[in-house]
């Protein structure tokens, strides 16, 4: 994807043209949505990403019309817990703290239904074009992630709904995180925020500005019993902008000295020289079946086929995914991560779809059990 990649900031700015108008409406002009560029597969002294090549095993379905079905004419089956139609609890007992190693979590996106058509997807979720602000739907997704062995979700977050100039779509993402926390009440499932540095409202990432963003998260979310904690500290994953390095990691560490988050930075080139500036590190590599960043994280991807690509960057291959998950299950790392539960625009979802049913959730369940 080298020749076609765009920066997250540029994609976010394009999306804002639509989102500021109130989301996707019938007949509206489509624009490119905010999407993460395909990371390069790299190797360093502390990481050893592995790639299993294969022939493409799926064919992209049409992006319009009713969801595809199996040959029997029925929608994709599910082996996870049935959907609940009751509203989530408003109060909940404290969830047990996560373990200090081997924590399983999936990257999660709360920008639907608008992103099903802007930018679109090649696939057909079994739940149809659902809303990330529907409590019953999110509760069902939590049940699915728990069936797949996930202890938590890492929620892509683009800033406060109340931030000056915040586009409407990003306001909805912030509100969706509150829905996700409430939907987890009464379960041990936990959520952490994934701080998307490319969001328009994060243009200022000075020490003082970072403290303000973290204070908002503490005031609104981190006190929830289902917000993820490590060692009593709220967890915050950070996606860096292109070109970020140890200087920005220093800003985060300085700002966090007064805030007390457990910061999990994404790997960047040269991170080894300043890895002590974060509590932990992770990788996000959808273009390889597995990526290892020892001793911090092991991540797996089912495939990578963006809505705007002529063909897959990583073809779906359940056998290769099964091998990757088996290796991840046995790996002595702190984070065991799935990229992703529901990033439909990039075609990296393990969430059930008409094209593959429950295949990927079942593979995860077979190696990781249920939570």
C-alpha positions as CSV (number, residue, x, y, z in Angstrom):
1,X,0.0,0.0,0.0
2,X,3.0,2.3,0.0
3,X,1.8,4.3,-3.0
4,X,-1.8,4.8,-1.8
5,X,-1.5,5.4,1.9
6,X,-2.8,8.7,3.3
7,X,-2.1,10.2,6.7
8,X,-4.7,9.8,9.4
9,X,-4.9,13.6,9.8
10,X,-5.8,14.0,6.1
11,X,-8.4,11.3,6.2
12,X,-9.9,12.7,9.3
13,X,-10.2,16.1,7.8
14,X,-12.0,14.7,4.7
15,X,-14.4,12.8,6.9
16,X,-15.2,15.9,8.9
17,X,-16.7,17.5,5.8
18,X,-19.5,14.9,6.0
19,X,-19.6,14.3,9.7
20,X,-20.1,18.0,10.6
21,X,-23.3,17.9,8.6
22,X,-24.8,15.3,10.8
23,X,-23.6,11.9,9.5
24,X,-24.4,10.0,6.4
25,X,-27.8,10.8,4.7
26,X,-29.4,9.3,1.7
27,X,-28.1,11.0,-1.4
28,X,-25.2,12.7,0.4
29,X,-21.8,13.0,-1.2
30,X,-19.4,10.3,0.0
31,X,-16.0,11.3,1.2
32,X,-13.1,9.2,2.5
33,X,-13.5,8.3,6.1
34,X,-10.8,8.4,8.7
35,X,-8.8,5.2,8.3
36,X,-5.6,3.9,9.7
37,X,-2.9,3.5,7.0
38,X,-1.5,0.0,6.5
39,X,1.6,-0.3,8.7
40,X,4.7,-1.8,7.3
41,X,6.0,-5.1,8.5
42,X,9.3,-4.5,10.2
43,X,11.8,-6.4,12.3
44,X,13.9,-5.1,15.2
45,X,15.9,-6.6,18.0
46,X,12.8,-6.8,20.2
47,X,10.2,-7.7,17.6
48,X,9.8,-10.5,15.1
49,X,6.6,-10.1,13.0
50,X,5.7,-13.3,11.1
51,X,3.8,-13.5,7.9
52,X,2.2,-16.5,6.4
53,X,1.5,-16.2,2.6
54,X,-1.5,-17.7,1.0
55,X,-3.7,-17.5,-2.1
56,X,-6.8,-15.4,-1.7
57,X,-9.6,-17.4,-0.2
58,X,-12.4,-15.0,-0.4
59,X,-14.1,-13.0,-3.1
60,X,-15.3,-9.5,-2.3
61,X,-19.1,-9.3,-2.4
62,X,-21.0,-6.3,-3.8
63,X,-21.0,-3.3,-1.5
64,X,-24.7,-2.5,-1.9
65,X,-27.9,-4.4,-1.5
66,X,-29.0,-6.9,1.1
67,X,-26.4,-8.8,3.1
68,X,-25.2,-12.0,1.4
69,X,-26.4,-15.3,2.7
70,X,-25.1,-18.9,2.8
71,X,-26.2,-21.3,0.1
72,X,-29.1,-22.4,2.4
73,X,-30.5,-18.9,2.3
74,X,-30.0,-18.3,6.0
75,X,-27.8,-15.7,7.6
76,X,-24.5,-16.6,9.2
77,X,-25.0,-18.8,12.3
78,X,-23.6,-17.8,15.7
79,X,-22.3,-19.9,18.5
80,X,-21.9,-17.0,20.9
81,X,-24.5,-16.0,23.5
82,X,-27.9,-14.9,22.1
83,X,-28.8,-11.3,21.7
84,X,-30.4,-9.6,24.7
85,X,-33.1,-7.0,24.1
86,X,-33.0,-5.6,27.6
87,X,-31.4,-2.3,28.4
88,X,-28.0,-2.4,30.1
89,X,-27.8,-1.9,33.9
90,X,-27.3,1.5,35.2
91,X,-25.3,0.3,38.2
92,X,-22.9,-2.6,38.5
93,X,-20.6,-4.3,40.9
94,X,-16.9,-3.7,40.5
95,X,-15.3,-5.9,37.8
96,X,-12.3,-7.9,38.8
97,X,-9.0,-6.4,37.9
98,X,-7.3,-7.8,34.8
99,X,-4.2,-10.0,35.2
100,X,-0.8,-8.4,34.8
101,X,0.2,-10.6,31.9
102,X,-1.5,-12.4,29.0
103,X,-4.4,-9.9,28.8
104,X,-6.6,-10.6,25.8
105,X,-8.3,-7.7,24.0
106,X,-9.7,-6.7,20.6
107,X,-9.5,-3.4,18.9
108,X,-13.0,-2.0,18.5
109,X,-14.6,0.8,16.5
110,X,-17.7,2.7,17.5
111,X,-18.4,4.8,14.4
112,X,-21.4,2.9,13.0
113,X,-23.8,3.0,11.1
114,X,-22.3,5.9,9.1
115,X,-19.1,4.1,8.3
116,X,-20.9,1.2,6.6
117,X,-21.4,3.5,3.7
118,X,-18.8,6.1,4.3
119,X,-16.4,4.8,3.2
120,X,-18.1,1.5,2.9
121,X,-17.1,-2.2,3.2
122,X,-16.7,-5.2,1.0
123,X,-18.4,-7.5,3.5
124,X,-21.8,-8.0,5.2
125,X,-22.0,-8.1,9.0
126,X,-24.4,-10.7,10.3
127,X,-26.1,-8.0,12.4
128,X,-26.6,-5.8,9.3
129,X,-25.8,-2.1,9.5
130,X,-26.1,-1.7,13.2
131,X,-25.6,1.3,15.4
132,X,-22.8,1.7,17.9
133,X,-25.1,3.6,20.1
134,X,-27.6,0.7,20.4
135,X,-27.1,-0.7,24.0
136,X,-28.6,-4.1,23.0
137,X,-26.3,-4.4,20.0
138,X,-23.2,-3.5,22.0
139,X,-24.1,-5.9,24.8
140,X,-24.4,-8.6,22.1
141,X,-21.0,-7.7,20.7
142,X,-19.5,-8.0,24.2
143,X,-21.0,-11.4,24.5
144,X,-19.4,-12.3,21.2
145,X,-16.0,-11.0,22.3
146,X,-16.2,-12.9,25.6
147,X,-17.1,-16.1,23.7
148,X,-13.9,-15.5,21.7
149,X,-11.8,-15.3,24.9
150,X,-11.5,-11.5,25.1
151,X,-11.2,-9.9,28.5
152,X,-11.5,-6.4,27.1
153,X,-11.9,-4.1,24.2
154,X,-9.7,-1.2,23.0
155,X,-12.1,1.5,21.8
156,X,-11.0,3.9,19.0
157,X,-11.6,7.4,20.5
158,X,-11.4,10.7,18.7
159,X,-12.0,13.2,21.5
160,X,-14.7,14.7,23.7
161,X,-18.1,15.3,22.2
162,X,-18.0,18.7,23.8
163,X,-14.7,19.7,22.2
164,X,-14.9,23.0,20.3
165,X,-15.4,22.3,16.6
166,X,-15.8,18.6,17.1
167,X,-17.6,17.1,14.0
168,X,-20.9,15.4,14.7
169,X,-19.7,11.9,13.8
170,X,-16.9,12.1,16.4
171,X,-19.4,13.4,19.0
172,X,-21.3,10.2,18.4
173,X,-18.1,8.1,18.9
174,X,-17.5,9.7,22.3
175,X,-21.1,9.0,23.3
176,X,-20.8,5.4,22.0
177,X,-18.0,4.8,24.5
178,X,-20.3,5.6,27.3
179,X,-22.8,3.2,25.9
180,X,-20.1,0.5,25.7
181,X,-19.2,0.9,29.3
182,X,-22.8,0.6,30.5
183,X,-23.4,-2.4,28.2
184,X,-20.5,-4.1,30.1
185,X,-22.0,-3.6,33.5
186,X,-22.7,-6.9,35.3
187,X,-19.9,-8.6,33.3
188,X,-16.1,-8.8,33.9
189,X,-15.5,-7.3,30.4
190,X,-13.5,-4.1,30.4
191,X,-12.9,-1.2,28.0
192,X,-9.9,1.0,27.4
193,X,-9.7,4.1,25.2
194,X,-7.4,4.1,22.1
195,X,-6.3,7.7,21.8
196,X,-6.3,8.5,18.1
197,X,-3.6,11.2,17.8
198,X,-4.8,12.1,14.3
199,X,-8.2,13.4,15.4
200,X,-8.7,17.0,14.5
201,X,-9.3,18.1,18.1
202,X,-5.9,16.7,19.1
203,X,-4.0,19.2,17.0
204,X,-2.4,20.4,20.2
205,X,-0.4,17.7,21.9
206,X,1.7,19.8,24.2
207,X,2.1,18.6,27.8
208,X,-0.7,20.8,29.0
209,X,-3.1,19.7,26.3
210,X,-2.4,16.0,26.9
211,X,-3.2,16.5,30.6
212,X,-6.5,18.1,29.6
213,X,-7.4,15.1,27.4
214,X,-6.5,12.7,30.1
215,X,-8.5,14.7,32.7
216,X,-11.6,14.4,30.5
217,X,-11.2,10.6,30.3
218,X,-10.7,10.4,34.1
219,X,-13.7,12.7,34.8
220,X,-16.1,10.9,32.4
221,X,-15.0,7.3,32.1
222,X,-12.1,6.0,34.1
223,X,-14.1,5.7,37.3
224,X,-16.5,3.3,35.7
225,X,-16.2,-0.2,37.2
226,X,-15.8,-1.6,33.7
227,X,-13.0,0.7,32.6
228,X,-9.8,-1.3,32.2
229,X,-7.1,-0.9,34.9
230,X,-3.6,-2.2,35.5
231,X,-2.2,-2.1,39.0
232,X,-5.0,0.2,40.0
233,X,-4.3,2.7,37.1
234,X,-6.7,3.4,34.2
235,X,-5.3,2.0,30.9
236,X,-4.8,4.3,27.9
237,X,-3.6,3.0,24.5
238,X,-2.0,5.6,22.2
239,X,-1.8,5.6,18.4
240,X,1.0,8.0,17.3
241,X,0.9,10.3,14.3
242,X,3.4,9.6,11.5
243,X,6.7,11.0,12.5
244,X,6.1,10.8,16.2
245,X,9.0,9.5,18.2
246,X,10.7,9.7,21.6
247,X,10.0,13.5,21.8
248,X,6.2,12.9,21.8
249,X,6.6,9.9,24.1
250,X,8.4,12.3,26.5
251,X,5.4,14.7,26.3
252,X,3.1,11.8,27.2
253,X,5.3,10.7,30.1
254,X,5.6,14.2,31.4
255,X,1.9,14.9,31.2
256,X,1.0,11.6,32.8
257,X,3.2,12.2,35.8
258,X,0.3,14.1,37.3
259,X,-2.5,12.0,35.8
260,X,-1.6,8.4,36.7
261,X,-2.6,6.5,33.6
262,X,-1.1,3.2,32.5
263,X,0.1,4.2,29.1
264,X,0.5,1.6,26.3
265,X,2.2,3.3,23.4
266,X,2.2,1.9,19.8
267,X,5.7,0.9,18.6
268,X,7.4,3.5,16.3
269,X,10.8,3.3,14.7
270,X,13.5,3.8,17.3
271,X,11.2,3.2,20.3
272,X,13.8,1.0,21.9
273,X,15.9,4.0,22.9
274,X,13.0,5.4,25.0
275,X,10.8,2.4,25.8
276,X,11.0,3.3,29.5
277,X,8.8,6.4,28.8
278,X,5.7,4.2,28.6
279,X,4.3,1.5,30.9
280,X,3.9,-0.9,28.0
281,X,4.0,-1.1,24.2
282,X,1.9,-2.7,21.5
283,X,1.8,-3.3,17.7
284,X,-1.1,-2.8,15.3
285,X,-0.3,-4.7,12.1
286,X,-3.4,-5.8,10.1
287,X,-1.3,-6.7,7.0
288,X,0.3,-9.8,8.7
289,X,-1.4,-12.7,10.4
290,X,0.7,-12.3,13.5
291,X,3.1,-9.6,14.9
292,X,5.3,-10.1,18.0
293,X,6.7,-7.2,20.0
294,X,8.5,-9.0,22.9
295,X,7.9,-8.9,25.8
296,X,5.0,-6.6,25.4
297,X,2.4,-7.8,22.8
298,X,1.4,-10.4,20.3
299,X,-1.3,-9.4,17.8
300,X,-3.2,-11.4,15.2
301,X,-5.2,-10.4,12.1
302,X,-7.7,-12.4,10.1
303,X,-7.1,-10.5,6.9
304,X,-6.8,-7.0,5.5
305,X,-8.9,-5.9,2.5
306,X,-9.8,-2.2,2.4
307,X,-13.0,-0.9,0.9
308,X,-11.0,1.0,-1.7
309,X,-8.5,-1.6,-2.7
310,X,-8.5,-3.8,-5.8
311,X,-7.6,-6.9,-3.8
312,X,-6.7,-8.0,-0.4
313,X,-3.4,-6.8,1.2
314,X,-3.7,-9.9,3.4
315,X,-6.1,-12.6,2.1
316,X,-8.4,-14.3,4.6
317,X,-7.1,-17.8,5.4
318,X,-8.7,-19.5,8.5
319,X,-5.9,-22.0,8.6
320,X,-3.2,-19.3,8.9
321,X,-5.3,-17.4,11.4
322,X,-5.7,-20.6,13.5
323,X,-2.0,-21.1,13.6
324,X,-1.4,-17.4,14.5
325,X,-3.9,-17.6,17.4
326,X,-2.4,-20.9,18.7
327,X,1.0,-19.2,18.8
328,X,-0.4,-16.1,20.5
329,X,-2.2,-18.2,23.1
330,X,1.2,-19.8,24.1
331,X,3.2,-16.6,23.9
332,X,4.7,-15.2,27.2
333,X,3.6,-11.6,26.5
334,X,1.6,-9.0,28.4
335,X,-1.0,-8.2,25.7
336,X,-2.7,-10.7,23.3
337,X,-4.5,-8.5,20.8
338,X,-6.9,-9.1,18.0
339,X,-6.8,-6.7,15.0
340,X,-9.8,-6.2,14.9
341,X,-13.2,-7.0,16.2
342,X,-15.1,-4.7,13.8
343,X,-13.1,-2.5,11.5
344,X,-15.3,-3.2,8.5
345,X,-13.8,-0.5,6.2
346,X,-10.4,-2.1,6.3
347,X,-11.8,-5.6,6.2
348,X,-10.0,-6.7,9.4
349,X,-13.1,-7.7,11.4
350,X,-13.5,-11.1,13.2
351,X,-17.1,-10.1,14.0
352,X,-19.5,-12.6,12.3
353,X,-20.4,-11.9,8.7
354,X,-22.4,-13.6,5.9
355,X,-19.1,-14.4,4.2
356,X,-17.6,-16.4,7.0
357,X,-20.2,-16.9,9.7
358,X,-18.7,-17.5,13.1
359,X,-15.4,-18.9,11.8
360,X,-13.0,-16.4,13.4
361,X,-14.8,-16.2,16.7
362,X,-14.8,-20.0,16.9
363,X,-11.0,-20.1,16.2
364,X,-10.4,-17.7,19.0
365,X,-12.7,-19.6,21.3
366,X,-11.0,-22.9,20.6
367,X,-7.6,-21.5,21.7
368,X,-8.6,-18.9,24.3
369,X,-11.8,-20.3,25.7
370,X,-14.6,-18.0,27.0
371,X,-14.4,-15.2,29.5
